[in-house]
Every structure is written in C-alpha cells, then in structure tokens.
Amino acid sequence: MAAGATRLAGVIGWPVAHSLSPALHQAAFDAAGFDAVSVALPVEAPALPQALASLAAMDALGVSVTMPHKHAVAALATSVDPLVQRLGAANCLTFTEGAIHATSTDGRGFLDALLDVAAFEPQGQRCVVLGAGGAAVAIAVALADAGASVQIVARNQRAAADLVQLSGGDSMLATMADVAGAALIVNATPLGMEGTAFAHDLAIDDPSVLHAGQVVFDTIYHPRRTPLLAAAAAVGAQTIGGLSMLVHQARHQLEGWLGSPVDVEVLWEAVGGRQREGATW
C-alpha cells in the first residue's frame, strides 16, 4: 500500500495505457520489499519538459521511456551515459536530488533475450535489421558492437544510411534479398503490431527467403505471435517475440534503480510467464 515514503516510478509515453512496464516494475519492487509504486504516465510531447521537471522535483525514482519520447528525453536530461550520447536516445531516466540521468537498456535487453531464448551469439554472424527507427538504432548498434555483420533494410534510405554509419564495423545497406543469407533477422518496424493499420502486414516482402536454421526476432510483443513469426515458424526457423526484449531491458533498468540483482523469472511471471506457441516465445 502506498504511503508517505513510497517512491514513484512508471513509464512515460503517448499513448502508454497498453504498456506492461508498470507490471514488470511492481513485480520487482514487491519481490525486493522496496517501497515504490509504478504507474503509466501518458504525456504528450509539448508537456514533456514540464512532466520531467515535476518528476525530478518530487524525487521520483525513475521512469521507463517509450514512444515518442526516446530522443527528446536524451536532450532534456541533466546527464547521459556514453551510449545515450552516441544514440541520441534513451529509454530510462533516473531521478536523483533534482537531477535527471538518462540511460539506454534496449540494446542490452535485446542481446540478453537472444542469448536467453535462442542461445544466439552475434559474434561473426550476418544479421539483417528491418527498420531504421529508434528500436532499430539500439539493436543495430548493439549487434555491431557485439561483433556481428549488420545489414540494414529500410524504406527510408537516408535513415538507413545514417544507421550504417552510426553502427560502424561491417554494417552496410541491404535489400530484402539479403534476408535469405542472414543467420538472424530482426523486425524493428511496427509491421504486424496489433491495434494498428499494420496489424496484418508481414515485415518482409517474400516469406520464401526465410528458412530453417535462421533465428527470427520480432520486437513487437502485441500480439506475441506476429505474422512474421508465424511465417518463420512455418518453415522451421527459430523465433523470438518482443516480450523477451521487454523483460530483459526492464531488468537492467530495475537493477539500476534498486542497486541489486533482479530475478528475470519474477519479471516473466508478471507478464504471464514464458509461454510458448509452437516455436515462438
């Protein structure tokens, strides 16, 4: 039960009512016996600076950051970690004595999910990332830093070229034809997301380029089984849903706020457990 000493945490975005982050946060707080409550904080872009200032003034614990604020919070924070400085975006804020510190856990959460679910090590692997937006940037940089050869496929060619330059290493522009030769395919676009105009869209033009032996990762977690994952599972590819990335990036945020390890199984339980549909997590 909330009391006078209860700390405030949450997730800030627009819209944000659908977010599972408050449930993840609360499960970790309760397991640790930490007096905090997590809520969804719907904030439109023009109100973001005032909202952050208010959270800092009231000594909030921290917030997860989701669309469309990941770039804006990086500019509004008092301090940022080196990765946020590189990406120009953050997904986590920590409030300390009126200061706002920005971090990014998306890339680490993604790599942890790959290892946890598929035992996939990116070093030396050819990986195709579909998209060039915020999620794609964090993922492509994480893969490149982990030693993968990253290929970017996106409709916005300027954004794709910028991402290739940012990722560095063996990163390059690619086309849908390159999907066939990839060990890992990552959908970092909204194609296939329930509740949008793209709900029934496949993230690749031709599913015949998918095959057994590949790992197909969809960052979307609503629904758990997207059109892309269904097509990949049908040909025997190993598939990973976006809920795994959500859980692992939240773990990193929570460990930063709490200053102690968080059991990932506690977080899985908060979102319904490790459900498996065919080959899809």
HELIX and SHEET records of a PDB file:
HELIX    1   1 SER A   21  ALA A   32  1                                  12    
HELIX    2   2 ALA A   45  ALA A   47  5                                   3    
HELIX    3   3 LEU A   48  ALA A   57  1                                  10    
HELIX    4   4 LYS A   70  LEU A   76  1                                   7    
HELIX    5   5 PRO A   82  LEU A   87  1                                   6    
HELIX    6   6 ASP A  106  ALA A  118  1                                  13    
HELIX    7   7 GLY A  134  ASP A  145  1                                  12    
HELIX    8   8 GLN A  157  SER A  167  1                                  11    
HELIX    9   9 MET A  176  GLY A  181  5                                   6    
HELIX   10  10 PRO A  207  VAL A  209  5                                   3    
HELIX   11  11 PRO A  227  ALA A  234  1                                   8    
HELIX   12  12 GLY A  242  LEU A  258  1                                  17    
HELIX   13  13 VAL A  264  ALA A  270  1                                   7    
SHEET    1   A 6 ALA A  36  PRO A  42  0                                        
SHEET    2   A 6 ARG A   7  GLY A  13  1                                        
SHEET    3   A 6 GLY A  62  VAL A  65  1                                        
SHEET    4   A 6 CYS A  92  THR A  96 -1                                        
SHEET    5   A 6 ALA A  99  THR A 103 -1                                        
SHEET    6   A 6 SER A  79  VAL A  80  1                                        
SHEET    1   B 6 MET A 172  LEU A 173  0                                        
SHEET    2   B 6 SER A 149  VAL A 153  1                                        
SHEET    3   B 6 ARG A 126  LEU A 130  1                                        
SHEET    4   B 6 LEU A 184  ASN A 187  1                                        
SHEET    5   B 6 VAL A 215  ASP A 218  1                                        
SHEET    6   B 6 GLN A 238  ILE A 240  1                                        
END                                                                             
